[in-house]
């Protein structure tokens, strides 16, 4: 796919900034048309089908002290293809052009998900998935971008090393027991090795898994978890725990002091061991829907050592309007603790297919207003 021209640079004058915004708007509209034209599911035979989809999210932000303070960009532009080759054999592929126009960033089309999912013979509700997939670590890291409770992920609390937007190449066994009251996801991965990354070429295999037990309702077993179910799943309480471990995961070389003679010091080999306990829940009382999500993480890797946590809630009124609130916390073993607070209001046109909202964040991070629009076709 042809790369789109640069939308602008931080130091352009006002005229060029207007041109940049117009380009982004036109591209976003064009992608929406492509998604709409793709149409519904295409039935190939009795047990084979394909389905196309499009996810577009546009953000306008104002961030104190940022350069620029005001920004307008395409947060996500995903073209999605899923299907079934035969009974028990499904596939999923997804591209994205993340943050096109943010601080003048060019559009870059990336393959974000690519996997097959095979149902195991004889037993039911158990599958093997292989390819480039989301690491099965936590509810948050497995959530779908189109069904988040807030405008975006709680990315500040996720510190996964050797990952491509929390994805890795490997294979995963997943399934459920007891009428979907217990769900498990466990996988073996390589540790994503990106250009300029610090993955150790001699790292052991990566082991990642998550177990969910539902006290109410049924556990999520899909490819992407739903953070905000808009009152359509009944009452549910899902408690989970996850682990992500890779011995000899990263290799880092400390910079030589200025003027020091070679040779450079030997690289430091760092293990990665991470844990999470998390919660997703939803209730409906008197026509009002309440969603409550939370997680506590413990990190010990080259990116972060310490703890992070968040708790977020949303109250759905009349099935369309939802005030939201979030608290997030980052406590490194060395360095300052960071606490942030977010409040917002979201409006749903047709569930998650058409959604807009306004949020405000304050705390130890720079104050930020964010206005977002989501289109899912």
C-alpha positions in Angstrom: 0.0 0.0 0.0 1.3 3.4 -0.9 2.6 5.4 2.0 0.6 8.6 2.5 2.4 11.9 2.3 3.6 13.6 5.5 0.7 15.5 7.1 2.8 18.2 8.7 5.7 18.9 11.1 5.6 20.4 14.6 7.2 23.7 13.5 5.0 24.3 10.4 3.1 27.6 10.3 -0.7 27.9 10.7 -1.5 27.4 7.0 0.4 24.2 6.8 -1.2 23.0 10.0 -4.7 23.5 8.4 -3.6 21.6 5.4 -2.4 18.7 7.6 -5.7 18.5 9.4 -7.6 18.6 6.1 -5.5 15.7 4.8 -6.2 13.6 7.8 -9.9 14.2 7.6 -10.0 13.3 3.9 -8.0 10.0 4.5 -10.2 9.1 7.5 -13.4 9.6 5.4 -11.9 7.6 2.5 -11.1 4.7 4.8 -14.6 4.8 6.2 -16.0 4.4 2.7 -13.7 1.5 2.1 -15.0 -0.2 5.2 -18.6 0.4 4.3 -18.1 -0.9 0.8 -16.6 -4.1 2.1 -20.1 -5.3 3.1 -21.3 -8.1 5.5 -20.1 -11.6 6.0 -19.6 -13.5 2.7 -20.8 -17.1 2.9 -18.6 -19.3 0.7 -20.1 -22.7 1.6 -22.1 -24.3 4.5 -19.1 -24.2 6.8 -16.8 -21.6 5.3 -17.1 -17.8 5.2 -15.1 -14.5 5.2 -15.9 -11.2 6.8 -14.4 -7.8 6.3 -14.5 -5.0 8.9 -13.0 -1.5 9.4 -12.2 0.3 12.7 -11.5 4.0 12.6 -10.7 6.2 15.6 -10.0 9.9 15.3 -8.6 12.0 18.3 -8.2 15.6 19.0 -6.1 16.4 22.0 -4.8 19.4 24.0 -1.9 18.5 26.3 -0.3 21.1 28.6 3.4 21.6 27.8 3.4 19.3 24.8 4.8 20.4 21.4 2.4 21.0 19.8 -0.2 21.5 22.6 -3.1 20.9 20.2 -3.0 17.8 18.0 -5.5 16.1 15.6 -4.7 12.6 14.3 -6.1 9.2 13.2 -5.5 7.1 16.3 -6.4 3.8 14.6 -7.3 2.8 11.0 -7.6 -0.9 10.9 -8.7 -3.1 8.0 -9.8 -6.5 9.3 -10.3 -9.9 7.6 -11.6 -12.9 9.4 -13.1 -16.1 8.3 -13.5 -19.9 8.5 -11.8 -22.3 6.1 -13.8 -25.3 7.3 -15.5 -26.3 10.5 -13.0 -25.8 13.4 -10.4 -23.9 11.3 -10.7 -20.1 11.6 -8.3 -17.2 10.8 -7.8 -13.5 11.5 -5.7 -10.8 9.9 -5.6 -7.1 10.7 -3.6 -4.1 9.5 -3.3 -0.8 11.3 -2.0 2.7 10.6 -1.7 3.9 14.2 -1.3 7.6 15.1 -1.3 8.9 11.5 -0.8 12.7 11.8 0.2 12.8 15.5 3.0 15.3 15.7 3.3 15.1 11.9 3.8 11.3 11.8 3.4 9.7 8.4 1.0 6.8 7.8 2.6 3.5 8.2 0.5 0.4 7.4 1.5 -2.5 9.8 0.4 -6.1 10.0 -0.8 -6.1 13.6 -2.5 -9.5 14.0 -2.1 -12.6 11.8 -3.1 -16.1 13.1 -5.1 -19.3 12.7 -7.2 -20.8 15.3 -7.8 -24.6 15.3 -10.4 -26.5 17.4 -8.9 -29.6 19.0 -10.4 -32.9 17.8 -12.6 -35.0 20.2 -12.7 -32.4 23.0 -15.0 -29.3 22.8 -14.3 -25.7 23.7 -10.5 -26.1 23.4 -8.4 -24.6 20.6 -4.8 -24.0 19.5 -4.0 -20.6 18.0 -0.7 -19.8 16.3 0.8 -16.7 14.6 1.3 -13.1 15.6 -1.2 -12.8 18.5 -1.9 -10.8 21.7 0.0 -12.1 24.7 -2.5 -13.9 27.0 -1.4 -12.0 30.1 -4.2 -9.9 31.4 -7.8 -8.7 30.7 -6.3 -5.3 29.7 -3.7 -6.6 27.3 -6.3 -8.9 25.6 -9.0 -6.3 25.3 -10.3 -5.3 21.8 -9.6 -1.7 20.9 -13.2 -1.1 19.8 -14.8 -2.1 23.1 -12.7 -0.2 25.6 -14.3 1.4 28.7 -12.4 4.7 28.1 -11.0 6.3 24.9 -7.9 4.2 24.9 -6.0 1.4 26.7 -4.6 1.9 30.2 -1.2 1.7 28.5 0.7 3.5 31.2 0.3 0.4 33.5 1.4 -2.2 30.9 5.2 -2.8 30.9 5.6 -5.8 28.7 9.1 -6.2 27.2 9.9 -7.9 23.9 6.4 -7.3 22.5 4.9 -5.6 19.4 1.9 -3.6 20.9 1.6 -6.5 23.5 1.8 -9.1 20.7 4.3 -11.8 20.1 4.9 -14.7 17.7 4.0 -18.1 19.1 1.3 -20.6 19.8 -1.5 -20.6 22.4 -3.8 -23.2 23.9 -7.1 -21.8 25.1 -10.5 -23.0 26.2 -13.1 -23.2 29.0 -14.6 -25.5 31.6 -17.7 -25.7 33.7 -20.1 -24.1 31.2 -17.6 -21.3 30.5 -17.3 -20.4 34.2 -13.5 -21.0 33.9 -11.4 -19.8 31.0 -7.7 -20.3 30.4 -5.1 -19.0 27.9 -1.6 -20.3 27.9 1.1 -19.9 25.3 4.7 -20.4 24.3 6.3 -17.4 22.4 9.7 -16.3 21.0 9.9 -12.8 22.5 9.3 -10.2 19.8 12.5 -9.1 18.2 12.1 -5.7 16.5 14.7 -3.5 14.8 16.6 -1.6 17.4 15.2 -3.7 20.3 17.0 -5.2 23.2 15.8 -8.8 22.9 18.6 -11.3 23.8 19.1 -13.6 20.8 19.9 -16.4 23.3 16.7 -15.9 25.3 14.7 -18.9 26.5 11.2 -19.3 25.2 8.6 -17.0 26.7 5.7 -18.5 28.8 2.6 -16.5 29.2 -0.8 -17.4 30.5 -4.0 -16.2 32.2 -6.7 -17.9 34.1 -10.2 -16.4 34.7 -12.8 -17.6 37.1 -16.3 -16.2 36.9 -18.3 -15.8 40.1 -21.2 -14.5 38.0 -21.9 -14.9 34.3 -19.6 -16.6 31.8 -15.9 -16.0 31.2 -14.7 -14.4 28.0 -13.2 -16.9 25.6 -13.0 -14.8 22.4 -10.0 -13.6 20.6 -10.4 -10.1 22.0 -12.0 -9.3 25.4 -14.8 -6.8 25.8 -14.1 -4.2 28.5 -17.5 -2.5 28.1 -20.4 -4.8 27.3 -23.1 -2.0 27.4 -25.4 -4.1 29.5 -25.7 -6.9 26.9 -24.0 -9.7 28.8 -26.1 -9.6 32.0 -24.4 -9.5 35.4 -20.9 -10.9 35.5 -17.8 -10.9 37.8 -14.6 -12.3 36.4 -11.5 -12.6 38.5 -8.2 -13.4 36.8 -4.5 -14.0 37.3 -1.7 -14.0 34.8 2.0 -14.6 34.4 4.6 -13.7 31.8 8.1 -15.1 32.1 11.2 -15.3 29.9 14.6 -16.1 31.2 17.5 -14.2 29.7 14.9 -12.0 27.9 16.9 -8.9 27.2 20.5 -7.8 26.6 21.6 -4.3 27.3 24.9 -2.6 27.1 25.7 0.3 29.4 27.3 3.3 27.8 31.0 3.9 28.4 31.8 6.9 30.5 33.0 9.8 28.4 36.6 9.4 27.4 36.8 5.8 28.5 38.8 3.4 26.4 37.4 0.3 24.7 36.5 -2.5 24.9 32.9 -1.9 25.8 31.5 -3.6 28.9 29.8 -7.0 28.4 26.1 -6.8 27.9 23.8 -7.3 30.9 21.4 -10.2 30.6 18.1 -9.5 32.3 15.3 -11.9 33.0 11.6 -11.0 32.7 9.1 -12.1 35.3 5.7 -10.4 35.5 2.4 -11.1 37.4 -1.1 -9.7 37.4 -4.3 -10.1 39.4 -7.3 -8.5 37.6 -11.0 -8.0 37.6 -13.7 -7.3 35.1 -17.3 -6.9 36.2 -20.7 -5.5 35.1 -24.1 -5.1 36.7 -27.5 -3.7 35.9 -29.6 -2.1 38.6 -32.9 -0.3 37.8 -32.0 0.2 34.1 -28.5 1.6 34.9 -25.5 -0.3 33.9 -22.3 -0.3 36.0 -18.9 -1.5 34.7 -15.9 -1.9 37.1 -12.5 -3.0 35.9 -9.2 -3.2 37.9 -5.8 -4.7 37.9 -2.7 -5.0 40.0 0.6 -5.7 38.2 4.1 -6.7 39.5 6.9 -6.1 37.0 10.5 -7.3 37.0 12.1 -6.8 33.6 14.3 -4.5 31.6 11.6 -1.9 31.0 10.2 -1.6 34.5 10.7 -2.9 38.0 8.0 -2.2 40.5 4.2 -2.2 40.6 1.4 -0.6 38.6 -2.4 -0.6 39.0 -5.6 0.9 37.8 -9.3 1.0 38.6 -11.9 2.3 36.2 -15.6 2.5 36.1 -18.4 3.6 33.8 -22.2 4.2 34.4 -24.4 3.5 31.4 -27.5 5.7 31.4 -30.5 5.0 29.0 -28.2 2.6 27.0 -26.4 5.5 25.3 -24.7 7.9 27.7 -21.8 6.8 30.0 -19.8 8.9 32.4 -16.4 7.3 33.1 -13.7 7.7 35.8 -10.3 6.1 36.2 -7.4 6.1 38.6 -3.9 4.7 37.6 -0.8 4.3 39.7 2.8 3.5 38.8 5.3 2.8 41.6 8.8 1.9 40.3 11.3 0.4 42.7 13.5 3.4 42.1 12.1 6.8 41.1 9.0 8.7 41.8 5.5 7.3 42.1 3.0 8.6 39.5 -0.7 8.9 40.0 -3.2 10.1 37.4 -7.0 10.6 37.3 -9.3 10.7 34.4 -13.0 11.6 34.0 -15.1 11.7 30.9 -18.4 11.3 29.1 -19.1 8.9 26.2 -22.1 8.7 23.9 -23.0 5.6 21.8 -24.9 5.8 18.6 -25.2 2.2 17.7 -23.3 0.4 20.4 -19.6 0.5 19.8 -20.1 0.9 16.1 -20.5 4.7 16.5 -19.1 6.3 19.6 -17.9 9.7 20.7 -16.6 11.1 23.9 -14.6 13.7 25.8 -12.1 12.9 28.6 -9.9 15.0 30.9 -6.8 13.6 32.6 -4.8 15.3 35.4 -2.3 14.2 38.1 1.5 13.6 37.7 1.3 13.3 33.9 0.6 16.5 31.9 -3.0 17.6 32.0 -4.8 16.5 28.8 -8.1 16.9 27.1 -9.0 14.3 24.5 -12.0 14.3 22.2 -12.5 11.1 20.2 -14.8 9.6 17.6 -15.0 5.8 16.8 -16.5 4.2 13.7 -16.7 0.4 13.5 -18.0 -1.2 10.4 
